[in-house]
Amino acid sequence: MPRFQIRPLRSLEEFRACERIQLDVWGNLAVGSELMTVTAKYGGAVIGALAGSKVVGFIYAFLAQRHGRLIHWSHMMAVEPRWRDRGLGFRMKLAHRKLALGQGIKSIGWTYDPLESRNAALNIRRLGGTVDEYIENCYGRFPSRIEKGLPSDRFVVDWRIGSARVARRLVNNQRAVAGFASLPRANETRGNAQGLLENCGLHLDLRAPRVAVEIPSNTDTLRAKDLRLALRWRLETRKIFESYFERGYRVADFVPPHLASGGRCFYVLARA
Ligand SMILES: CC(C)(COP(=O)(O)OP(=O)(O)OC[C@H]1O[C@@H](n2cnc3c(N)ncnc32)[C@H](O)[C@@H]1OP(=O)(O)O)[C@@H](O)C(=O)NCCC(=O)NCCS
């Protein structure tokens, strides 16, 4: 087992390793080593996870502005598939938080696909990020291996890195979501003949203070097996999130498979 190290990346060789990870994870290159060099030097963060001396994951973030405040915008994060679920994503986010706080930054923003439950577990549950914006087809139908040509809808995460809420969440993410079992559900679901999860009823006008939304816990597999069903998930959850966001609800928490029953997972929306 190699020793893992999390630290800012500095050399062209390390930035080239990030290019290779992008090609491996998404199948295309979004941020080249040239841009990484200037971002790391003149405002922003390029943070790596290294197994021994090999870069196996990275975060790329630049200075940005949102709601009139200076923030870090974390445009990319990836960990090579074989090194996932070992806490490297979490540790890179912690390193990024420390670096940004040191620059006087109070918030880090990024987008992610709301149907990727691993990302939800990390971004919402583990890190305590919240979501107040939904963007339809954010990057167009870009040729990502993960997206498989589906519309690239995204949640926008607001990670208030200086807040007491986030500090609490970083040390304890194992508590159950109080009252979760009795929350009304915005979608009814069932397993289909192939054993894949599908919606069988949407409730877009619930008025409870908190509402649960189920998503599949295996979206990548579902997309590989049934792209039509994957498109249905995209369009149906778009409808759900947009209609609740319009009525003042926000993503407040996420219940990952190990805290919900039967390997299922749920967002918890709360009225602001
Ligand atoms: C998102 C990504 C960077 C996370 O990296 P990672 O090193 O695996 O992250 P961590 O191990 O710190 O956290 C993963 C969490 O997901 C949980 N998880 C694993 N499989 C899951 C699933 N199917 N559903 C829900 N949660 C799951 C893990 O248990 C872990 O939570 P825990 O720490 O509370 O146990 C990595 O999955 C990746 O590169 N994905 C593809 C690219 C991408 O989506 N990038 C982000 C958007 S730009």
The ligand as an SDF file (V2000), in Angstrom:
LIG
                    3D

 48 50  0  0  0  0  0  0  0  0999 V2000
  -15.8900   12.6770   -6.8270 C   0  0  0  0  0  0  0  0  0  0  0  0
  -14.5420   12.0000   -6.5500 C   0  0  0  0  0  0  0  0  0  0  0  0
  -13.4200   12.9940   -6.7940 C   0  0  0  0  0  0  0  0  0  0  0  0
  -14.5180   11.5270   -5.0860 C   0  0  0  0  0  0  0  0  0  0  0  0
  -13.2520   11.0330   -4.7700 O   0  0  0  0  0  0  0  0  0  0  0  0
  -13.0180    9.9340   -3.6050 P   0  0  0  0  0  0  0  0  0  0  0  0
  -11.5810    9.9340   -3.2580 O   0  0  0  0  0  0  0  0  0  0  0  0
  -13.6310    8.6410   -4.0040 O   0  0  0  0  0  0  0  0  0  0  0  0
  -13.8710   10.5810   -2.4080 O   0  0  0  0  0  0  0  0  0  0  0  0
  -13.9420   10.1190   -0.8780 P   0  0  0  0  0  0  0  0  0  0  0  0
  -13.4080    8.7220   -0.7280 O   0  0  0  0  0  0  0  0  0  0  0  0
  -13.3350   11.1670   -0.0370 O   0  0  0  0  0  0  0  0  0  0  0  0
  -15.5120   10.1690   -0.6300 O   0  0  0  0  0  0  0  0  0  0  0  0
  -16.4050    9.3440   -1.3170 C   0  0  0  0  0  0  0  0  0  0  0  0
  -17.6400    9.1150   -0.4550 C   0  0  0  0  0  0  0  0  0  0  0  0
  -18.6640    8.5410   -1.2650 O   0  0  0  0  0  0  0  0  0  0  0  0
  -19.1820    7.3870   -0.5710 C   0  0  0  0  0  0  0  0  0  0  0  0
  -19.7060    6.4990   -1.6190 N   0  0  0  0  0  0  0  0  0  0  0  0
  -19.0750    5.5480   -2.3290 C   0  0  0  0  0  0  0  0  0  0  0  0
  -19.9100    4.9910   -3.2210 N   0  0  0  0  0  0  0  0  0  0  0  0
  -21.0980    5.6180   -3.0790 C   0  0  0  0  0  0  0  0  0  0  0  0
  -22.3710    5.4970   -3.7170 C   0  0  0  0  0  0  0  0  0  0  0  0
  -22.5800    4.6360   -4.6980 N   0  0  0  0  0  0  0  0  0  0  0  0
  -23.3750    6.3150   -3.3070 N   0  0  0  0  0  0  0  0  0  0  0  0
  -23.1780    7.2120   -2.3180 C   0  0  0  0  0  0  0  0  0  0  0  0
  -21.9960    7.3700   -1.6720 N   0  0  0  0  0  0  0  0  0  0  0  0
  -20.9760    6.5800   -2.0540 C   0  0  0  0  0  0  0  0  0  0  0  0
  -18.0030    6.8590    0.1930 C   0  0  0  0  0  0  0  0  0  0  0  0
  -18.4080    6.0070    1.2390 O   0  0  0  0  0  0  0  0  0  0  0  0
  -17.3750    8.1650    0.7040 C   0  0  0  0  0  0  0  0  0  0  0  0
  -18.1080    8.6670    1.8120 O   0  0  0  0  0  0  0  0  0  0  0  0
  -17.5170    8.5320    3.3310 P   0  0  0  0  0  0  0  0  0  0  0  0
  -16.1880    9.2120    3.3330 O   0  0  0  0  0  0  0  0  0  0  0  0
  -18.5260    9.2430    4.1720 O   0  0  0  0  0  0  0  0  0  0  0  0
  -17.4270    7.0600    3.5850 O   0  0  0  0  0  0  0  0  0  0  0  0
  -14.3450   10.7570   -7.4620 C   0  0  0  0  0  0  0  0  0  0  0  0
  -15.4470    9.8990   -7.2720 O   0  0  0  0  0  0  0  0  0  0  0  0
  -14.2270   11.0900   -8.9480 C   0  0  0  0  0  0  0  0  0  0  0  0
  -13.1340   11.3470   -9.4490 O   0  0  0  0  0  0  0  0  0  0  0  0
  -15.3680   11.0930   -9.7000 N   0  0  0  0  0  0  0  0  0  0  0  0
  -15.3910   11.3760  -11.1280 C   0  0  0  0  0  0  0  0  0  0  0  0
  -15.1570   12.8380  -11.4360 C   0  0  0  0  0  0  0  0  0  0  0  0
  -16.1230   13.7550  -10.7130 C   0  0  0  0  0  0  0  0  0  0  0  0
  -17.3090   13.4800  -10.6070 O   0  0  0  0  0  0  0  0  0  0  0  0
  -15.6050   14.8780  -10.1950 N   0  0  0  0  0  0  0  0  0  0  0  0
  -16.3630   15.8370   -9.4010 C   0  0  0  0  0  0  0  0  0  0  0  0
  -17.1290   16.8010  -10.1840 C   0  0  0  0  0  0  0  0  0  0  0  0
  -16.0730   17.9130  -11.1030 S   0  0  0  0  0  0  0  0  0  0  0  0
  1  2  1  0
  2  3  1  0
  2  4  1  0
  2 36  1  0
  4  5  1  0
  5  6  1  0
  6  7  2  0
  6  8  1  0
  6  9  1  0
  9 10  1  0
 10 11  2  0
 10 12  1  0
 10 13  1  0
 13 14  1  0
 14 15  1  0
 15 16  1  0
 15 30  1  0
 16 17  1  0
 17 18  1  0
 17 28  1  0
 18 19  1  0
 18 27  1  0
 19 20  2  0
 20 21  1  0
 21 22  1  0
 21 27  2  0
 22 23  1  0
 22 24  2  0
 24 25  1  0
 25 26  2  0
 26 27  1  0
 28 29  1  0
 28 30  1  0
 30 31  1  0
 31 32  1  0
 32 33  2  0
 32 34  1  0
 32 35  1  0
 36 37  1  0
 36 38  1  0
 38 39  2  0
 38 40  1  0
 40 41  1  0
 41 42  1  0
 42 43  1  0
 43 44  2  0
 43 45  1  0
 45 46  1  0
 46 47  1  0
 47 48  1  0
M  END
$$$$
